[in-house]
């Protein structure tokens, strides 16, 4: 039986800048989910009488857990169970600085008592937006260095496979 050449051609890989832009947009989408978790839990905490600072610590902690899970599974597509603990730790540390900035901005704006910017939700939005870039850079550079960006491939290899080359 003669072998026939396939007429299908492989789709060229997009330029790395476009891959990173797509990844940043997906990370931003997950950030919106995190923002919703954060805002809902902040509202809940405030409605049960917690001070704004305490409600914000709780809401931010749970928002970080939600975004880690979604980013790991759907954005960076890394399902290797051997890397879960290291990635969670790295994610919490890498995003810790951005979220510290987020929290500091929130408290600073709320404490001004200026009508528009001291609103809890306006302060939440400003703090969250400022932290996005810091969190993306930390996550991309330190936690998920070799992500399979929007690929059908799922990273399941050994920890060494995720090391920078």
N, C-alpha and C positions, 0 to 999 in steps of 0.2 A: 504494500500500500504506500503510495507516494505521500510525502509530508507536504502539506500546504503551508505557505507563509501566511501569517496572520496579517490582515490589513489594518487591524487596530493599532494605533500608536499610543505610546504612553503619554499621559498628560504631563507636561513639563512642571517641575516644582516651581512654585511662586518664589519671587525674590525674597531673601531673608527679611527685608524691611517690611514687606507685606505680611509675611507670616507672623512677625512680632506684633504688627499693628492689629491683626486679627486676634492674636492672643490677648493683647491689652484690652481690646473691646470686649472679649469674652470675660476677662477678669473683671472689667467694669460692670458687666451685666450681673455677675455673681456678687459684686459689691452692692448692687442695688437690692439684691435679695437680702444681703447682710444688713443693709440700711433699714429695710422693712422689719426684719427681726429686731434690730436695735431699737427702732422707733416704737414698735409694739410693746416690747418689754419695758422701755423707758416709760411709756404711757401707763402701763400696768403698775410699775413700781411707784410712780407719782400718785396714781389713783388710790393706792393702798396706804399712802402717807409717808413713803420713804423720802428722805431728803434727796435733792437732785443728784448730788455727788454719788450717793449709794445706789440709786436707781440706775445711774449711768454706768457704774462699775459692773453691775450685774448684767445690764443689757449688752454692754460691749463684750463681756466674756462669752456670752452665748452666741452673739453674732459672729465672733471669731471661730467658734466651733462649727457653725453652719457653713461659713465660707471656706474653711479648710476642707470639709468633707466634699463640698460641691466642686471646688477647684481641683482637688486631688483626683476625683473620679471623672469629671466631665471636661474640665478645661485642660489640665495637664495630662490626663489619662494615664495615671500611674497607679496600677493596682497591685504592685508587688507587696505582699504582706511583710516581707523582711525589712522593708523600708518605712513602714507605717510609724513606728515610734520615733525614729530619727526625723522623719518629715514633719510629724506633729510638733516635735520639740523645735525644730528649725523654723517652722511656720510661726509658732508662737513667739519665738525670739526675734525673727526677722520683721514680723509685723508689730512687735512690741513697741518699737520706737515710733512708728507711724501712728499707732493707736495711743501712745502717750501724748504725742502732739495733738491728736484728735481730742483727747480728754482735756488737755490743758487749754486748748482753744475754746472748747465747750464751757469750761468753768470760767475762763476769763470773760467770755461774752455774756454769760448769764450774770456774772457779778457786776457788770457795768450798770445794770438796771435801766439801760436805754431801751425805750419801747420796742423797737424793731429787732435789734440784735440780741437783746437779752431774752427773747422768746426761746423757750427750751428747744423747740423744733428747728428754728432758724439756726441756733447755735449748733445743734446736732448736724445739720446739713453742711455748714461751713467747716466744722471739724472733720467730718467724714470726707468731704471733697479734698481737703488739704492732705489727708492721710493716704488717699488713693495712690498717688504717685510713689510715695515712700514705700507703701506696702507692696505695690507691683514690683518695684525694683528689687526689694529684698526677697520677695518670693521667687522671682524669676532668676535672680543671680545666685541665691544661696540655697534654696529648697528644691526647686524643680529645674535644674540646669539644662537637662536634655529632654525637654517635653516633646511628646509626639503631637505637635500642634495640628489639630483638626484632621488628624490622620485616622485611618481605620485601625492602625497599629495601636496596641495597648502595651505600655511598658510593664513587663512582669519579670525582668531579669534580676541579676544579682546587684547588690549595692554598688559594686565597682562600676557597673554599667552606667550609673548616673553621675559618675565623677567627671569633672571637666577634663577635656582633652587638650 
